[in-house]
Amino acid sequence: MRVLTLGNEILRQKSAPVKNIDGEIRAVIAKMFEILDKNKGVGLAAVQVGIPERFFIIRMGNDAPRVFINPSIIETSEELADYEEGCLSLPGVWGNLKRPKTVRVQAWNENGRPFTMDADRILARVIQHECDHLDGGLFIDKLSALKRERLLNKYEKLKKSKK
């Protein structure tokens, strides 16, 4: 299992709902946390590791790890916050993006228990970012055409320099 990068068609697929929350999905989640930690990320959607199903994980600093299965953002604030975002599927590329400052999300955890949570600041941003992945989106899709083109050019140069 590895992180897929821009250009892989799976990243642009809308993910299917998870039907069974069982030992198999918990094993995938454990492996995803290993990949997340290895890559020093804060969030990782299943689709980013080639599994087009609706779940993602978050681990921010010393906070407890979080699992969101079949998440749905049910409310967002009108107030926006501007913050720099990156993505493990576009390594080395960052861009400023405005998103709602707070969100309310419903999901299930890895034990099949439903929950609703309110999130603000960076956690709200990460939840929105990962939910975008589940719908086949990347943060660069939300940028202006000019900013997106600049970041894509930078990404291509970074890829070439690593070969």
Helices and strands as residue ranges (DSSP letters): G 9-12, H 23-38, E 43-45, G 46-49, E 55-58, E 66-76, E 80-86, E 94-100, E 102-108, E 114-120, H 121-134, G 139-142, H 145-161
